[in-house]
Structures are given as C-alpha cells and as structure tokens.
Amino acid sequence: MTTYAIPTTVGFSSVEFGLQNNNQVFESPLSKDIQVLELTGSKWYATFNLPPMKKENALEYIGFLQRLQGRVHSFFGYDANHRSPSGTIAGSTLLVDGASQTGTSLNLDGGANSTLVLKAGDFFSVNNELKMVTANATTDSSGDVTVNFVPSLRSSPSNDASITTTNPVCTMKLTGDSTSYNINNSNIYGISFSGREVL
C-alpha cells in the first residue's frame, strides 16, 4: 500500500484534529461509581476542510482523494496549525537516551544545556508514531531531558533514535470508502475528508 501527502496548493479553511483514547469504562449499576482502565491503541483522528475553490485547484484534491481508493491507501495526517515546535529546540538534535523505554515518557539527550526545548502541546514523531508533549520539557546542564507525551509508545525506540519535531506526521486512512465533493451553481467546489490513524 502507498502513503500519499495531502496537496498543499490551497490551505485548509479549518481542521479538526484530536486523539481518540482507548479506555475501558465500567459504571456500577448500584453505586454509579466509574472505573476506567487505560488500554493501548489510542488513535489520532482529523477532519480536513478546504475552502471553496475553482475547478483548476479542486481537481488536484479530487485526484488525491481518488488515489486513496477509499481505505486502500493511506495519507500523512497532521495538525495543520502546529507544524513546528513552540519550544526552542532549534540547534538541538534530541536522541533517545537508552533502549527499551515504554509508556508516555522518553529520556532524551543531545539538547542544548538548560533550554526549554519542547512546550506542552508541541508535536514530535519517533518510530513513525506521532506524539503530543503534555508538559514543558527543559534540558538539564548536560542537555538531557525527559519528555512526557500522549499517546503511549506502541514500540520501544532504539537507543540514539532521533525524534522529528518539524512537520511530524502520522499515517491515516479515510474513515470510509466513499469519496465525494460538491459543486454549486457558480462552479465552486466544496471538499472535506476525514481520517483516522493506522496502527
């Protein structure tokens, strides 16, 4: 299967981007107390809305959607308004510090000393997995830092694996096998599509 990049000729008019957590919830029928068990398998989801456009621009996006053949192929999904970190990571090459790490935090090294490298809400990718930072991450005097994020790691990155902080993406498929668009009586096209992360 092939993974395609979304065209960039026309910017999005709006994007809904979020994380669907995978929790098992039990509510007692007697006390109404709730117990929640966090499971693996949380997925990013998104809806991309394009502005009204003329045929010459619309055809590029229609072609992109048809190339996906419904859920046969994939595309790279992302938060279109947060393509680079708010922290001052520029000039740093953060690497995974130690193999066999799991969960929702990573020990990293190689950063500039005593620097706020990533802020809460920043995205990065590691092992082709997209993560969102949940707390500001500042390196110590040696350039080491622990970064907290969601969702949890699906596989342990190798020691010295690099993280990607500029234009990080996740792999998504359309949420259904039908692709459509609308055209008004002024020949203006309306296009939107939704995707969910592929695990």
N, C-alpha and C positions, 0 to 999 in steps of 0.2 A: 504494500500500500504506500501511497505517496502523501507527503505532508506539504501543503501549499501555504504561501504567505498571502495575507489579505492585501489586495491592492491599496496603494496609498495616494492615488491621483486626487481623490476627494476625501477630506477629513470627515470623521463621524459627526453627526449632529448631536448624538447622545449615546452613551454606553452604560448599560447596567452590568456591573462586574461584582462577583461575590463568591463566597465559599459555602458550599453545602456540606455541613458537618454530618458525620455518620455516627449518630448516637442511638443507643437502645434505651427506651424510656419505659418505666413501669410505674403506673399510678395505682396505689392501693384503693380498691373499691370501698374500703371501710374508712380508713383514716384520711384518704386523699393525699397522703404523702407521696412524693415522687422520688424515685431512684433512677439515676442516669448512669449508664455505662458507656464510656467513650470507646468507639471502635475505630479501627483503621479504615481507610477508604474515603476520606473526605475529598471532595472534588470542587475545582473551580468551575464556575458557570458564567456565561455572559450573553447579553443581547446587544447587538451592534446595529444602530440605526443610522442610515445615511441620509443626508439632506436631499430635498427634491433636486433632481438633476436632469439635464437633457440627454438625449439618446446617445450622443457620442461618448459621454462619460459612463452612462448607465451600462452600456454593453460590456465594458470591462468587468464590472462587478457581476453582471449576469453570467458572463463566461466563467468567472471564478467559481460561482456557486454551482454551475453545471459540471465543472471539472470534479467537484467533490462527489458527484453521483450519490447524493443523499449521504448516507453514513459509510460509504465505501472508503473514501479517503478522508484525510484529516487536514486541519489548518492550525496555524500558530495563533493562539489567543493571548490577550494581554489587556492590562488596564491602559487605555489609550492616553490617559492624562498623567501617567506616572511612569515614564519610560526611563528615567534616570533617578538615582537616589538623592534624597534631600540632605543626607549626611555628607561629610567632606572626605569621602573615600578616594577622591581623585589623587593619584600619586601612590596609592597603596595597591598591593597585589595580595589580597587575602587568600590564604590557603588553608585547607583543612588540617588541623593540628592533631593527628592521631587517628588511626583506623578504628573501625568497629563502633563508631558513635551512632546512637539511635535517639528516638524521641523528638522533642521540639526545641533542642538547643544544639549548637555546634561550637566547639572550641576552634578558633582560627588564629593564625599567626601571619606575620609579614606585613602588618599595618604600620602606618606612621605612629610614632610614640605619642601617647596621651592625646588621642584625637577622637572626636565624635564621628565615627566612620559611617554608621548607619542609624537612621532615625526610625522610630515607630511608624509603621505604615509603608516603609520602603520595601521594594521587592528585590529578590535575587533568585537565581536558579543554581542548583547544584544537582549533579546526577540526572540532568534533564527533568528536574522537579522544580516547580515554581513555589516559592515561599514568600510570606509577608512577615516582616520584622514586627514584633509585638512590644518591644521596649528599646529605648535608645541604647546603642552599643558604643562604648568608648574604650579604646585600647589602653593597656597599661603602659608603663615606662619601657617595656620590652617590645611593644607592638602586638601583644597578644590580646584577644578579646573573645568573650562568649556571647554569641548571638542567639536570642530567643525568637521563635517564629511559629507560624502555623502554615499548613498542616504538618503533622509529624512526618519524619522521614520514612519513605517506603523501603529504602535500601540504604545500607551504610556506605558513604563515600569513602574512597581510599585516602590514605594519608597523602597530603600535599595536593589533593584535588583542588582545582581552582573554583571559585564561585563567580557567577556572572551577575553584575549589577547594572549594566547598561543594556537596555532593551531585552530584559529577561522575558521569556515566554513559556507557555505550557502548550501541550498538544491537545487539541479539541476535535470533536466530531460534531456535526449538526445534531440537533435534538430530534430530528425526524428525517424521513426520506423524501419529503416534498419540498421543492424549492419554487417560490413564486415571487412575483413583483406586481406592482400596479402602475397603470398609466392613466393620467387624467385627460380631459378633452383639450388640454393645451400641450399634449405630448410630453408632459413632465413625468418622470419615473419616481416611484417610491420603493425603496428597497430596505429590508431589515432581515437579519438572520440571527439565530441563537445557537450556541454551542455549549457542550459540556466536556470537561476534561476526560481524556482517555488515560486509564491507569495501566 
